[in-house]
Amino acid sequence: MTDDKDVLRDVWFGRIPTCFTLYQDEITEREAEPYYLLLPRISYLTLVTDKVKKHFQKVMRQEEVSEIWFEYEGTPLKWHYPIGLLFDLHASNTALPWSITVHFKNFPEKDLLHCHSKDVIEAHFMACIKEADALKHKSQVINEMQKKDHKQLWMGLQNDKFEQFWAINRKLMEYPPEDSGFRYIPFRIYQVGDNEIKPLLPNTSTEVSYGEQKTQVVIHGIEPMLETPIQWLSEHMSYPDNFLHISIIPRPTD
C-alpha cells in the first residue's frame, strides 16, 4: 500500500464529542447527570461505553437494569455498525455534542442485535475482516496469519492502539506488485430514506442526484472527491473491519 501514514492516523484518532443522557422513563433513586465522552469513530458503541454504563447504573435500582442499548432521536443505534458510520448516517448535520439516549429496559428486539459481552463484538469484527479478505485476497492473507495475529488485530482495536493494530493490518492492505490493486474492493453503502437506514444491495435503484447535489457521499465524516481512486480509499479510509462504509445522506440545505 502507499504509505500515507498521516491519513491512517487521522482516521484512527477521529473522535465525536458525545453527551449521554438516561431515558426519562427509567426508574432511578436519584437524578442521573449526563455523561460526556469522546467516542472513537472507528470503534463500536458497546465496546467503548463501559464507563457510561457504570455511571448510570449508580443511580438505577438494580432490579430495573437489563441490557443497555442506545438511541438517537427515537432511532435505536445498531452496535455492530461503527460509531463513525452511525454518526454520519443519523447526526452529521446536527450540532455537537452528539446527544445519545441510554436505555436499560424494553430492548428493541426487531431493531438491534443482542450484545451480552465483548466476545460478541470480537466475533462480529473478525467475521467482517475475514469477509473483506475473501474479496481482496481470496482469504489467503488472513488464513496465513496465526491466531495471535488475529488477536492482535482485535486487541489493537479494543485498546485503541494504532501501532499494534496496523502492524498486522498492513498485511491485509498489501497486494502483489504485478497487480494494480485488490481483486475486489470491500465496501458497504448506506442510504438514508423513509426514516430508516438501509444497506444498498447490488442493482438496487437509488434516487441519488449528484448533478443537482441533493445528496452527498460521506466516509469518516468527510466528502471525498468523486475522482479519488477507490483503491486508495480502500487502503486508507476503510474502518478497522477492512470495509469502506459509505453513507449517502441528504446535503444540508443551509
TAJOSUL-V579382 format. One record per residue. N is the residue number from 1. D_CENTER is the distance of its C-alpha to the mean C-alpha in Angstrom with 1 decimal. Layout:
n->N d_center->D_CENTER
n->N d_center->D_CENTER
This chain:
n->1 d_center->22.7
n->2 d_center->23.9
n->3 d_center->23.5
n->4 d_center->21.7
n->5 d_center->20.5
n->6 d_center->20.3
n->7 d_center->17.5
n->8 d_center->15.6
n->9 d_center->16.3
n->10 d_center->15.3
n->11 d_center->11.8
n->12 d_center->11.6
n->13 d_center->13.2
n->14 d_center->11.6
n->15 d_center->11.8
n->16 d_center->11.9
n->17 d_center->15.2
n->18 d_center->14.9
n->19 d_center->17.8
n->20 d_center->17.8
n->21 d_center->20.9
n->22 d_center->22.4
n->23 d_center->23.2
n->24 d_center->26.8
n->25 d_center->28.2
n->26 d_center->27.2
n->27 d_center->30.4
n->28 d_center->30.7
n->29 d_center->33.7
n->30 d_center->33.2
n->31 d_center->31.1
n->32 d_center->27.4
n->33 d_center->26.5
n->34 d_center->23.1
n->35 d_center->20.7
n->36 d_center->19.1
n->37 d_center->16.2
n->38 d_center->14.4
n->39 d_center->10.7
n->40 d_center->9.0
n->41 d_center->6.4
n->42 d_center->5.5
n->43 d_center->5.8
n->44 d_center->5.8
n->45 d_center->8.3
n->46 d_center->11.0
n->47 d_center->11.0
n->48 d_center->11.8
n->49 d_center->13.9
n->50 d_center->17.1
n->51 d_center->19.0
n->52 d_center->18.1
n->53 d_center->19.4
n->54 d_center->22.5
n->55 d_center->23.2
n->56 d_center->23.6
n->57 d_center->25.2
n->58 d_center->28.0
n->59 d_center->29.3
n->60 d_center->28.7
n->61 d_center->31.4
n->62 d_center->30.3
n->63 d_center->31.5
n->64 d_center->29.1
n->65 d_center->25.9
n->66 d_center->23.9
n->67 d_center->20.3
n->68 d_center->18.0
n->69 d_center->15.6
n->70 d_center->14.2
n->71 d_center->15.0
n->72 d_center->15.2
n->73 d_center->18.5
n->74 d_center->19.2
n->75 d_center->16.0
n->76 d_center->14.5
n->77 d_center->10.7
n->78 d_center->9.3
n->79 d_center->8.1
n->80 d_center->7.2
n->81 d_center->4.4
n->82 d_center->0.9
n->83 d_center->3.9
n->84 d_center->4.9
n->85 d_center->4.8
n->86 d_center->6.4
n->87 d_center->8.6
n->88 d_center->9.6
n->89 d_center->10.6
n->90 d_center->12.3
n->91 d_center->13.6
n->92 d_center->13.7
n->93 d_center->17.5
n->94 d_center->18.2
n->95 d_center->19.7
n->96 d_center->18.1
n->97 d_center->17.6
n->98 d_center->15.0
n->99 d_center->16.9
n->100 d_center->15.3
n->101 d_center->17.9
n->102 d_center->18.2
n->103 d_center->20.0
n->104 d_center->22.0
n->105 d_center->23.9
n->106 d_center->23.9
n->107 d_center->20.7
n->108 d_center->19.8
n->109 d_center->20.4
n->110 d_center->20.1
n->111 d_center->16.7
n->112 d_center->14.7
n->113 d_center->14.8
n->114 d_center->16.5
n->115 d_center->15.2
n->116 d_center->18.4
n->117 d_center->17.6
n->118 d_center->15.3
n->119 d_center->17.1
n->120 d_center->15.2
n->121 d_center->11.8
n->122 d_center->13.5
n->123 d_center->15.0
n->124 d_center->12.0
n->125 d_center->10.4
n->126 d_center->14.0
n->127 d_center->14.6
n->128 d_center->11.9
n->129 d_center->13.4
n->130 d_center->16.8
n->131 d_center->16.2
n->132 d_center->15.1
n->133 d_center->18.2
n->134 d_center->20.4
n->135 d_center->19.8
n->136 d_center->20.3
n->137 d_center->23.1
n->138 d_center->24.3
n->139 d_center->22.6
n->140 d_center->25.3
n->141 d_center->23.3
n->142 d_center->21.2
n->143 d_center->24.4
n->144 d_center->26.4
n->145 d_center->24.4
n->146 d_center->25.6
n->147 d_center->24.0
n->148 d_center->23.9
n->149 d_center->21.8
n->150 d_center->19.2
n->151 d_center->19.4
n->152 d_center->19.1
n->153 d_center->15.8
n->154 d_center->14.5
n->155 d_center->16.5
n->156 d_center->15.4
n->157 d_center->11.7
n->158 d_center->13.1
n->159 d_center->15.7
n->160 d_center->13.9
n->161 d_center->16.6
n->162 d_center->16.2
n->163 d_center->19.5
n->164 d_center->19.3
n->165 d_center->16.2
n->166 d_center->17.5
n->167 d_center->20.9
n->168 d_center->19.8
n->169 d_center->17.0
n->170 d_center->19.6
n->171 d_center->21.5
n->172 d_center->18.8
n->173 d_center->18.9
n->174 d_center->22.7
n->175 d_center->25.1
n->176 d_center->28.9
n->177 d_center->30.8
n->178 d_center->32.7
n->179 d_center->29.5
n->180 d_center->28.0
n->181 d_center->24.4
n->182 d_center->22.4
n->183 d_center->23.9
n->184 d_center->21.1
n->185 d_center->17.8
n->186 d_center->14.7
n->187 d_center->12.8
n->188 d_center->11.6
n->189 d_center->12.7
n->190 d_center->12.2
n->191 d_center->15.1
n->192 d_center->15.9
n->193 d_center->19.3
n->194 d_center->21.7
n->195 d_center->19.6
n->196 d_center->16.9
n->197 d_center->13.9
n->198 d_center->14.9
n->199 d_center->13.5
n->200 d_center->16.5
n->201 d_center->18.8
n->202 d_center->21.4
n->203 d_center->24.3
n->204 d_center->22.7
n->205 d_center->24.6
n->206 d_center->22.7
n->207 d_center->24.4
n->208 d_center->22.9
n->209 d_center->25.6
n->210 d_center->25.0
n->211 d_center->28.7
n->212 d_center->28.8
n->213 d_center->25.4
n->214 d_center->24.4
n->215 d_center->20.7
n->216 d_center->18.5
n->217 d_center->16.0
n->218 d_center->13.1
n->219 d_center->10.7
n->220 d_center->9.2
n->221 d_center->11.5
n->222 d_center->14.5
n->223 d_center->16.7
n->224 d_center->17.9
n->225 d_center->21.4
n->226 d_center->21.9
n->227 d_center->24.2
n->228 d_center->21.7
n->229 d_center->22.1
n->230 d_center->19.4
n->231 d_center->20.1
n->232 d_center->19.5
n->233 d_center->16.2
n->234 d_center->15.2
n->235 d_center->16.6
n->236 d_center->15.2
n->237 d_center->12.2
n->238 d_center->10.3
n->239 d_center->7.1
n->240 d_center->8.8
n->241 d_center->8.9
n->242 d_center->11.2
n->243 d_center->10.0
n->244 d_center->10.2
n->245 d_center->7.9
n->246 d_center->10.7
n->247 d_center->11.4
n->248 d_center->15.1
n->249 d_center->16.0
n->250 d_center->19.4
n->251 d_center->20.9
n->252 d_center->22.2
n->253 d_center->25.8
n->254 d_center->27.2
